Amino acid sequence: MKNKIIDKETFRSLLKDDMTIMFGGFMTVGTSDVLIEEILKSGIKGITAICNDAGFEDRGLGKLVKNGQVKKLYASHIGLNPLVGKMMSDGTLEVELSPQGTLVERIRSGGAGLGGVLTPTGIGTDVEKGKQIIEVQGKKYILEEPLRADMAIIRGRAVDRLGNVVYARTARNFNPVMATAADIVVVGADQIVEVGSLDPEEIITPHIFVDYIVKEDI
């Protein structure tokens, strides 16, 4: 059995400039605090971040934005982080906004190896600008291209040594789908348990999607 449990220093060795990273969580619920802190310490720059939102200025992904480590952000909303709005207006941060359902479907299609998703959401608005419009049975759809990443960082309530992940209630949000759409998946585990101790009915992300496990500082 491969040992997937790594320390923080080993995690930092996986990081490099100009990575595309998916950050699990919704308003920082389900976001890995320990992995965010280690990315901060690493000092890597030029991150393309894919997440539901921009977190807060002092929590979640917002810390990396504030520290100047993010160059582009894909998100469904940024209203909780005024700094991101200011940086977008100033032109110091590139932001691509997608409707939330569209964003998660783009990630899902990236994980499934599909060519994207056809959605009527955004037809006739600024959302369709620069995108391919496809007509099916007389109805227009926007082709939203798939999203993949070099790395996804997710958070689990309990993770066994193989990497099977159980989430805490709504903390599952974007995490399961992001785990399918990245080359490297690292889970911040609130609790690391022995193989066989998790209820199979509660495992949402199977171990085949998880490469590394880091213990959360809780």
C-alpha positions as CSV (number, residue, x, y, z in Angstrom):
1,M,0.0,0.0,0.0
2,K,1.4,3.3,-1.1
3,N,2.0,5.8,1.8
4,K,0.0,8.8,0.7
5,I,0.5,10.7,4.0
6,I,3.1,13.5,3.5
7,D,4.4,16.3,5.7
8,K,4.0,20.0,4.9
9,E,7.5,20.3,3.5
10,T,6.9,17.5,1.0
11,F,3.7,19.2,0.0
12,R,5.5,22.5,-0.6
13,S,8.0,20.6,-2.9
14,L,5.0,19.8,-5.2
15,L,4.4,23.5,-5.8
16,K,5.8,25.6,-8.6
17,D,5.2,29.0,-10.2
18,D,2.3,29.3,-12.8
19,M,0.4,26.3,-11.6
20,T,-3.3,26.0,-12.1
21,I,-4.9,24.9,-8.8
22,M,-8.4,24.1,-7.9
23,F,-9.4,25.1,-4.4
24,G,-12.3,23.2,-2.9
25,G,-14.8,24.9,-0.6
26,F,-17.7,27.3,-0.6
27,M,-17.2,30.5,1.3
28,T,-14.2,28.7,2.8
29,V,-16.4,25.8,4.1
30,G,-14.5,22.7,2.9
31,T,-11.4,24.7,2.1
32,S,-8.1,23.3,3.4
33,D,-6.6,25.8,5.8
34,V,-3.3,23.9,6.2
35,L,-2.7,23.6,2.5
36,I,-3.5,27.3,1.9
37,E,-1.0,28.2,4.6
38,E,1.7,26.1,3.0
39,I,1.1,27.7,-0.4
40,L,1.5,31.0,1.3
41,K,4.8,29.9,2.8
42,S,6.0,28.5,-0.6
43,G,5.8,32.0,-2.2
44,I,5.0,30.6,-5.6
45,K,3.6,33.1,-8.0
46,G,1.4,33.2,-11.1
47,I,-1.3,30.8,-9.8
48,T,-4.4,30.3,-11.9
49,A,-7.0,29.6,-9.3
50,I,-10.3,27.8,-9.9
51,C,-12.8,27.9,-7.0
52,N,-16.4,28.7,-6.3
53,D,-15.6,32.1,-4.8
54,A,-12.7,34.3,-3.7
55,G,-13.0,33.6,0.0
56,F,-12.4,36.5,2.3
57,E,-9.5,38.9,2.5
58,D,-8.2,37.1,5.5
59,R,-9.5,33.6,4.9
60,G,-9.2,30.9,2.3
61,L,-8.1,31.7,-1.2
62,G,-8.3,35.4,-0.3
63,K,-5.0,35.1,1.5
64,L,-3.2,34.1,-1.6
65,V,-4.8,36.9,-3.6
66,K,-3.8,39.4,-1.0
67,N,-0.3,38.1,-1.0
68,G,0.0,38.7,-4.8
69,Q,0.3,35.0,-5.7
70,V,-2.7,34.7,-8.0
71,K,-2.7,36.0,-11.5
72,K,-6.1,34.7,-12.7
73,L,-9.2,33.6,-11.0
74,Y,-12.2,31.5,-12.2
75,A,-15.1,31.8,-9.8
76,S,-18.9,32.1,-9.6
77,H,-18.8,35.2,-7.3
78,I,-16.3,37.5,-5.6
79,G,-18.6,39.7,-3.5
80,L,-17.3,38.5,-0.2
81,N,-13.8,39.7,-1.0
82,P,-13.8,43.5,-1.9
83,L,-10.0,43.3,-2.6
84,V,-10.6,41.0,-5.5
85,G,-13.2,43.4,-7.0
86,K,-10.8,46.2,-6.7
87,M,-7.9,44.3,-8.3
88,M,-10.2,43.2,-11.1
89,S,-11.2,46.8,-11.7
90,D,-7.6,47.9,-11.5
91,G,-6.5,45.3,-14.0
92,T,-4.1,43.7,-11.5
93,L,-6.1,40.4,-11.3
94,E,-7.7,38.6,-14.3
95,V,-11.1,37.3,-13.2
96,E,-13.4,35.1,-15.2
97,L,-16.9,34.7,-13.7
98,S,-19.2,31.8,-14.5
99,P,-22.7,31.1,-13.2
100,Q,-22.2,28.6,-10.3
101,G,-23.9,25.7,-12.1
102,T,-21.9,26.3,-15.2
103,L,-18.7,26.5,-13.3
104,V,-19.2,23.1,-11.6
105,E,-20.3,21.5,-14.9
106,R,-17.1,22.8,-16.6
107,I,-15.1,21.1,-13.8
108,R,-17.1,17.9,-14.0
109,S,-16.7,17.8,-17.8
110,G,-12.9,18.3,-17.3
111,G,-12.8,15.4,-14.9
112,A,-14.9,13.2,-17.2
113,G,-12.8,13.9,-20.3
114,L,-15.7,15.6,-22.1
115,G,-15.3,18.5,-24.5
116,G,-17.4,20.9,-22.4
117,V,-21.0,21.6,-21.6
118,L,-23.8,23.1,-23.6
119,T,-25.9,25.5,-21.5
120,P,-28.5,28.1,-22.3
121,T,-27.5,30.1,-19.2
122,G,-26.0,33.4,-20.4
123,I,-27.5,33.4,-23.9
124,G,-28.1,37.0,-24.9
125,T,-25.9,38.4,-22.1
126,D,-22.2,39.4,-21.8
127,V,-21.5,35.8,-20.7
128,E,-21.8,34.6,-24.3
129,K,-19.2,37.1,-25.7
130,G,-16.3,35.3,-27.3
131,K,-17.8,31.9,-26.9
132,Q,-19.1,29.4,-29.4
133,I,-22.8,29.3,-29.8
134,I,-24.3,25.9,-30.9
135,E,-27.9,25.4,-31.9
136,V,-29.6,22.1,-30.9
137,Q,-33.2,21.4,-32.0
138,G,-33.8,25.1,-32.6
139,K,-32.4,26.3,-29.2
140,K,-29.2,28.2,-28.7
141,Y,-26.6,27.0,-26.2
142,I,-23.2,28.4,-25.1
143,L,-20.3,25.9,-25.3
144,E,-18.6,26.3,-22.0
145,E,-15.1,24.6,-22.2
146,P,-13.9,22.1,-19.6
147,L,-11.7,23.0,-16.8
148,R,-8.8,21.0,-15.5
149,A,-5.9,21.8,-13.1
150,D,-2.4,20.7,-12.3
151,M,-3.5,20.3,-8.7
152,A,-6.6,20.2,-6.6
153,I,-6.6,20.8,-2.9
154,I,-9.6,19.6,-1.0
155,R,-10.6,19.0,2.6
156,G,-12.1,15.9,4.2
157,R,-13.5,15.3,7.7
158,A,-12.1,11.8,7.8
159,V,-9.6,10.2,5.4
160,D,-8.2,6.7,5.6
161,R,-4.7,5.8,4.8
162,L,-5.6,4.7,1.3
163,G,-7.2,8.2,0.6
164,N,-10.9,7.4,0.9
165,V,-12.6,10.7,1.9
166,V,-15.6,11.4,4.0
167,Y,-16.8,15.0,4.0
168,A,-18.5,17.0,6.8
169,R,-22.0,17.9,5.7
170,T,-22.0,20.8,3.2
171,A,-18.2,20.8,3.1
172,R,-18.4,18.3,0.3
173,N,-19.6,21.1,-2.1
174,F,-17.0,21.4,-4.9
175,N,-14.5,19.0,-3.4
176,P,-15.7,15.7,-5.0
177,V,-15.9,17.0,-8.5
178,M,-12.5,18.8,-8.2
179,A,-10.9,15.6,-7.1
180,T,-11.7,14.2,-10.5
181,A,-10.3,17.1,-12.6
182,A,-6.7,17.5,-11.5
183,D,-3.4,15.8,-12.2
184,I,-2.5,15.8,-8.5
185,V,-5.1,15.7,-5.7
186,V,-4.1,16.6,-2.2
187,V,-6.5,16.3,0.7
188,G,-6.2,18.1,4.0
189,A,-7.6,15.7,6.5
190,D,-9.2,16.7,9.8
191,Q,-8.7,13.1,10.9
192,I,-6.6,10.3,9.4
193,V,-8.0,6.8,10.2
194,E,-7.1,3.2,9.5
195,V,-8.3,1.5,6.3
196,G,-11.6,-0.3,7.0
197,S,-12.8,2.0,9.7
198,L,-14.9,4.2,7.4
199,D,-18.5,3.3,6.5
200,P,-18.3,2.6,2.8
201,E,-21.7,4.3,2.4
202,E,-20.2,7.6,3.6
203,I,-17.2,7.6,1.3
204,I,-17.8,10.3,-1.3
205,T,-14.4,10.5,-2.9
206,P,-12.8,7.0,-3.5
207,H,-9.0,6.7,-2.9
208,I,-8.2,6.3,-6.6
209,F,-8.6,10.1,-7.0
210,V,-6.3,11.0,-4.1
211,D,-2.6,11.2,-4.4
212,Y,-1.5,12.7,-1.1
213,I,-2.9,13.4,2.4
214,V,-1.8,16.2,4.8
215,K,-3.1,16.4,8.3
216,E,-5.0,19.6,9.1
217,D,-4.0,21.7,12.1
218,I,-7.1,21.5,14.2
